[in-house]
Amino acid sequence: MIREMIAAEGPMGLDRYMGLCLAHPAHGYYMGRDPFGARGDFLTAPEISQVFGELIGVWCIAAWAAMGQPPAFNLVELGPGRGTLMADLLRAARKAVPAFPDAAAIHLVEMSPVLRKLQAKTLGKDVSWHDRLEDVPEGPMVLIANEFFDAIPIRQFERRDGRWHERVVGLKDDALVLGIVASDIGDAGEDGDVIEWSPIRTTIGRTLGERLAKTPGAALIIDYGHVQTAPGDTLQAMKKHGYVSILETPGLSDLTSHVDFEALGKAIGQGGASVHPAITQRAFLLAMGLEQRTGMLKAKADLRTRAILDRQMMRLAAPGQMGNLFKILSATSPGLETPYPFGRT
């Protein structure tokens, strides 16, 4: 299909290519499969350990309390996968502060019919689904997004021969190939630089900021990426837990790029929200009690399970694993206090 489109219309930008590969209604990667877990193509933090979701739940409860504990609010997740994070969050909340889940209306932003079915199986019937954040009803809100923004399409620009070019996907001998077309994005830069820009991320970020500016709320965004904007080619494809060419199996592999948290934070701020700059996942989880909660679970476990719990904790927080690669950013309505642990680590 993509070959036919390029043959008829000419080369396409990487953002359009990513969008088709990931979200085409009939052939998109996420639209007809469960990509998570050992049998899928990759693991996310909620699939690694229940403690991750539990600690996110603690943060959400604190955010709700800072909002004045509204008796009714929207608990929103963007890209909820199998629903594992939300399930762990709610389970922990029911034990700790039952009023929190009692007040929450669960809203999931998810396009995939397959994943919606898995989420319904995991979470039950009291869930509302939406294709876009804009479709979620207005009102007080606590929002989480774990590995959502990395799968949002990007554009790439390459500096060559003293000028910028946009990277595109074209055809050569009926095979997909990367090429470039001239672009007028500006003059700054050095030959060899590659910069990435996601107009869709910017739009979603601004929409989120506008929501938080209107009504009390807080958001927590978790993803791999960089704290400050920097040049670099981060677009990658994953299949069966390994890297493949982004052109090799369109629609059959996951396409992602590192999130530019500086740019995303600026977009959210432009919408009117207060943005609390990203910190590492390691810093966040340790501050929220990762070691203590793991210790509680180990106290009731046998030797084999204790070793598993230790490995899970290392996977989530070790500097050489997810701990430093993943960053966490928060945003709140203007006037709300800076949520812990932001501004303190």
C-alpha positions as CSV (number, residue, x, y, z in Angstrom):
1,M,0.0,0.0,0.0
2,I,2.7,2.5,0.9
3,R,4.7,1.6,-2.2
4,E,1.6,2.3,-4.3
5,M,1.0,5.7,-2.6
6,I,4.6,6.7,-3.2
7,A,4.5,5.6,-6.8
8,A,1.4,7.7,-7.3
9,E,2.2,10.7,-5.2
10,G,6.0,10.8,-4.8
11,P,8.1,10.5,-1.6
12,M,6.3,10.9,1.7
13,G,7.6,12.5,4.9
14,L,8.5,10.3,7.9
15,D,5.6,11.6,9.9
16,R,3.1,10.3,7.3
17,Y,5.0,7.1,7.0
18,M,5.0,6.5,10.7
19,G,1.3,7.4,10.9
20,L,0.4,4.8,8.3
21,C,2.7,2.1,9.7
22,L,1.3,2.5,13.3
23,A,-2.3,3.6,12.9
24,H,-3.7,2.7,9.5
25,P,-7.2,1.3,10.3
26,A,-6.5,-2.0,8.4
27,H,-2.8,-2.4,8.4
28,G,-1.4,-0.3,11.3
29,Y,0.9,-2.0,13.8
30,Y,-1.2,-1.1,16.8
31,M,-4.6,-1.7,15.2
32,G,-4.6,-5.5,14.9
33,R,-2.2,-6.9,17.5
34,D,-1.1,-7.0,21.2
35,P,2.6,-5.9,21.0
36,F,3.4,-6.1,24.7
37,G,5.1,-8.6,26.9
38,A,7.5,-11.5,26.3
39,R,5.5,-12.8,23.3
40,G,5.2,-9.4,21.7
41,D,7.9,-7.0,20.5
42,F,8.7,-5.0,23.7
43,L,8.2,-4.7,27.4
44,T,7.0,-1.6,29.2
45,A,7.5,-0.7,32.9
46,P,4.0,-1.8,34.0
47,E,4.6,-5.3,32.4
48,I,7.9,-5.5,34.3
49,S,6.7,-4.9,37.9
50,Q,3.4,-4.2,39.7
51,V,5.4,-1.7,41.9
52,F,5.6,0.7,39.0
53,G,1.9,1.1,38.7
54,E,1.5,1.2,42.5
55,L,3.9,4.1,42.8
56,I,2.3,6.0,40.0
57,G,-0.9,5.5,41.9
58,V,0.6,7.1,45.0
59,W,1.6,10.1,42.9
60,C,-2.0,10.3,41.5
61,I,-3.6,10.2,44.9
62,A,-1.3,13.0,46.1
63,A,-2.2,15.1,43.0
64,W,-5.9,14.5,43.6
65,A,-5.4,15.6,47.2
66,A,-3.6,18.8,46.1
67,M,-6.6,19.5,43.9
68,G,-8.8,19.5,47.0
69,Q,-10.0,15.9,46.6
70,P,-12.8,16.7,44.2
71,P,-15.7,14.1,44.7
72,A,-15.8,13.5,41.0
73,F,-12.9,13.7,38.6
74,N,-11.5,12.1,35.4
75,L,-8.7,9.7,35.7
76,V,-7.2,9.6,32.2
77,E,-4.6,7.5,30.6
78,L,-3.1,8.1,27.1
79,G,-2.0,4.9,25.3
80,P,-2.9,2.5,28.2
81,G,-1.5,-0.7,26.6
82,R,-3.2,-3.7,28.1
83,G,-4.5,-1.7,31.0
84,T,-1.9,-3.1,33.4
85,L,-0.7,0.3,34.7
86,M,-4.3,1.5,35.4
87,A,-5.2,-1.8,37.1
88,D,-2.1,-1.7,39.4
89,L,-2.8,1.9,40.2
90,L,-6.4,1.3,41.1
91,R,-5.7,-1.8,43.1
92,A,-3.2,0.1,45.3
93,A,-5.5,3.1,45.6
94,R,-8.4,1.0,46.8
95,K,-6.3,-0.3,49.7
96,A,-4.7,3.1,50.6
97,V,-7.4,5.7,49.9
98,P,-10.7,4.2,48.8
99,A,-12.2,7.6,48.2
100,F,-9.8,8.1,45.2
101,P,-11.1,5.3,43.0
102,D,-14.6,6.0,44.2
103,A,-14.4,9.5,42.8
104,A,-12.6,8.6,39.6
105,A,-14.3,8.2,36.2
106,I,-11.8,6.1,34.1
107,H,-11.1,7.5,30.6
108,L,-8.7,5.8,28.2
109,V,-7.4,7.4,25.0
110,E,-6.9,4.4,22.7
111,M,-7.4,3.9,19.0
112,S,-6.7,0.1,18.8
113,P,-9.7,-2.2,18.8
114,V,-7.5,-5.1,19.9
115,L,-6.1,-3.2,22.8
116,R,-9.5,-1.8,23.8
117,K,-10.7,-5.4,24.2
118,L,-7.7,-6.2,26.4
119,Q,-8.2,-3.1,28.5
120,A,-11.9,-4.0,29.0
121,K,-10.8,-7.5,30.1
122,T,-8.3,-6.1,32.5
123,L,-10.3,-3.2,34.0
124,G,-14.0,-4.3,33.6
125,K,-16.9,-2.4,32.2
126,D,-16.7,1.0,34.0
127,V,-14.4,2.5,31.5
128,S,-14.9,5.1,28.7
129,W,-12.7,5.0,25.6
130,H,-11.8,7.9,23.3
131,D,-9.8,8.3,20.1
132,R,-8.3,11.7,21.2
133,L,-7.7,13.7,24.3
134,E,-10.0,16.3,23.0
135,D,-12.9,13.8,23.3
136,V,-12.5,13.3,27.1
137,P,-15.2,15.2,29.0
138,E,-14.0,18.4,30.7
139,G,-13.6,18.6,34.4
140,P,-11.1,18.0,37.1
141,M,-8.5,15.6,35.8
142,V,-5.5,13.4,36.7
143,L,-3.7,12.2,33.6
144,I,-0.9,9.7,33.0
145,A,0.9,8.8,29.8
146,N,3.5,6.0,29.9
147,E,5.3,5.4,26.6
148,F,2.7,7.2,24.6
149,F,4.5,10.2,23.1
150,D,7.4,8.1,21.7
151,A,5.0,6.5,19.2
152,I,3.7,9.9,17.9
153,P,5.0,10.5,14.3
154,I,7.9,12.8,13.8
155,R,9.6,14.7,11.0
156,Q,13.4,14.6,10.5
157,F,15.6,17.2,9.0
158,E,19.3,16.6,7.9
159,R,21.9,19.3,7.4
160,R,23.9,18.6,4.3
161,D,26.0,20.8,2.0
162,G,25.2,23.9,4.1
163,R,21.5,23.6,4.0
164,W,18.6,21.7,5.6
165,H,16.8,18.8,3.9
166,E,13.8,16.8,5.1
167,R,14.1,13.1,5.2
168,V,11.5,11.2,3.2
169,V,10.6,7.7,2.2
170,G,10.8,7.0,-1.5
171,L,11.1,4.1,-4.0
172,K,14.1,2.6,-5.8
173,D,13.6,-0.6,-7.8
174,D,10.3,-1.0,-6.0
175,A,12.0,-1.1,-2.6
176,L,11.5,1.5,0.1
177,V,14.5,3.8,0.6
178,L,15.3,6.9,2.6
179,G,15.9,10.1,0.7
180,I,15.9,13.9,1.2
181,V,14.2,16.9,-0.2
182,A,15.2,20.6,0.2
183,S,13.6,22.3,3.2
184,D,13.5,26.0,4.3
185,I,13.4,25.5,8.1
186,G,16.3,27.9,8.7
187,D,20.0,28.4,8.5
188,A,21.4,27.4,11.9
189,G,23.2,24.1,12.2
190,E,26.3,22.1,11.1
191,D,26.6,19.6,8.3
192,G,25.7,16.2,9.6
193,D,23.2,17.4,12.2
194,V,19.8,15.7,12.3
195,I,16.9,17.3,14.1
196,E,13.5,15.8,14.9
197,W,10.2,17.7,15.3
198,S,6.7,16.3,16.0
199,P,3.9,18.7,15.2
200,I,1.4,16.2,16.6
201,R,3.2,16.0,19.9
202,T,3.1,19.8,20.1
203,T,-0.6,19.8,19.4
204,I,-1.4,17.2,22.0
205,G,0.9,19.0,24.5
206,R,-0.8,22.3,23.9
207,T,-4.3,20.7,24.3
208,L,-3.2,19.1,27.6
209,G,-2.0,22.5,28.8
210,E,-5.3,24.2,27.8
211,R,-7.2,21.5,29.8
212,L,-5.1,22.0,32.9
213,A,-5.5,25.8,32.6
214,K,-9.3,25.5,32.5
215,T,-10.0,23.1,35.4
216,P,-8.0,21.7,38.3
217,G,-5.7,18.9,37.2
218,A,-2.3,17.3,37.1
219,A,-0.5,15.2,34.5
220,L,2.4,12.8,34.6
221,I,4.3,11.9,31.4
222,I,6.8,9.0,31.4
223,D,8.9,8.1,28.3
224,Y,12.4,7.6,27.1
225,G,14.0,10.7,25.7
226,H,16.1,13.7,26.5
227,V,15.6,16.5,29.0
228,Q,16.9,19.2,26.6
229,T,16.5,19.7,22.9
230,A,19.5,18.3,21.1
231,P,20.3,17.1,17.5
232,G,20.3,13.4,16.8
233,D,18.6,10.6,14.9
234,T,16.5,8.6,17.4
235,L,13.9,7.0,15.1
236,Q,13.9,3.2,15.6
237,A,11.9,0.1,14.8
238,M,11.5,-2.8,17.2
239,K,10.3,-6.4,16.4
240,K,10.5,-9.4,18.7
241,H,12.6,-7.4,21.3
242,G,15.2,-6.5,18.7
243,Y,16.0,-3.6,16.4
244,V,15.2,-3.8,12.7
245,S,15.3,-1.3,9.8
246,I,12.5,1.3,9.9
247,L,11.7,0.3,6.3
248,E,12.0,-3.5,6.6
249,T,8.5,-4.5,7.8
250,P,6.1,-1.5,7.7
251,G,3.1,-2.2,9.8
252,L,4.7,-5.2,11.5
253,S,7.2,-3.5,13.7
254,D,7.0,-0.7,16.3
255,L,8.3,2.7,15.2
256,T,9.3,5.1,18.0
257,S,11.6,8.0,18.7
258,H,13.0,9.7,21.8
259,V,10.8,12.3,23.3
260,D,12.1,15.8,23.4
261,F,10.9,16.7,26.9
262,E,12.0,20.4,26.6
263,A,9.8,20.8,23.5
264,L,6.9,18.9,25.0
265,G,7.1,20.9,28.2
266,K,7.1,24.2,26.2
267,A,4.0,23.1,24.3
268,I,2.1,22.2,27.5
269,G,3.2,25.6,29.0
270,Q,2.0,27.4,25.9
271,G,-1.5,25.9,26.6
272,G,-1.4,27.6,30.0
273,A,-0.4,24.9,32.5
274,S,2.5,25.0,35.0
275,V,5.2,22.7,33.8
276,H,7.6,20.9,36.2
277,P,10.7,19.9,34.2
278,A,11.6,16.3,33.6
279,I,13.6,14.2,36.0
280,T,14.9,10.7,35.5
281,Q,12.7,7.7,36.1
282,R,15.3,6.5,38.6
283,A,15.1,9.7,40.7
284,F,11.3,9.6,40.6
285,L,10.8,6.0,41.6
286,L,13.4,6.1,44.4
287,A,11.8,9.2,45.8
288,M,8.4,7.6,45.6
289,G,9.5,4.6,47.6
290,L,10.6,1.9,45.1
291,E,13.1,0.3,47.5
292,Q,10.7,0.4,50.4
293,R,7.8,-1.1,48.5
294,T,10.0,-3.8,47.0
295,G,11.3,-4.6,50.4
296,M,7.8,-5.1,51.7
297,L,7.0,-7.6,48.9
298,K,10.3,-9.4,49.5
299,A,9.6,-9.8,53.2
300,K,6.7,-12.1,52.3
301,A,8.4,-13.9,49.4
302,D,10.5,-17.0,49.0
303,L,14.1,-16.8,47.8
304,R,13.3,-17.2,44.1
305,T,10.6,-14.5,44.2
306,R,13.0,-12.2,46.1
307,A,15.5,-12.5,43.3
308,I,12.9,-11.7,40.7
309,L,11.8,-8.6,42.7
310,D,15.4,-7.4,42.8
311,R,15.8,-7.9,39.1
312,Q,12.6,-6.0,38.4
313,M,13.7,-3.1,40.6
314,M,17.1,-3.0,38.8
315,R,15.4,-3.0,35.4
316,L,13.2,0.0,36.4
317,A,15.7,2.1,38.1
318,A,19.3,1.1,37.4
319,P,21.2,3.9,35.6
320,G,22.3,1.6,32.8
321,Q,18.8,0.2,32.2
322,M,15.5,2.2,32.3
323,G,16.5,4.4,35.2
324,N,18.3,7.2,33.3
325,L,17.0,6.6,29.8
326,F,13.4,7.2,30.9
327,K,12.3,10.7,32.0
328,I,9.2,11.8,33.9
329,L,7.6,15.2,33.5
330,S,4.7,16.7,35.3
331,A,2.3,19.5,34.7
332,T,-0.4,21.0,36.9
333,S,-3.0,23.7,36.8
334,P,-1.7,27.2,37.6
335,G,-1.7,27.8,41.3
336,L,-1.4,24.2,42.4
337,E,1.8,23.4,44.4
338,T,4.7,21.6,42.6
339,P,4.0,17.9,43.0
340,Y,6.5,15.7,44.8
341,P,9.2,14.8,43.9
342,F,9.6,17.5,41.2
343,G,11.7,20.4,42.2
344,R,13.2,18.4,45.0
345,T,15.6,16.0,43.3
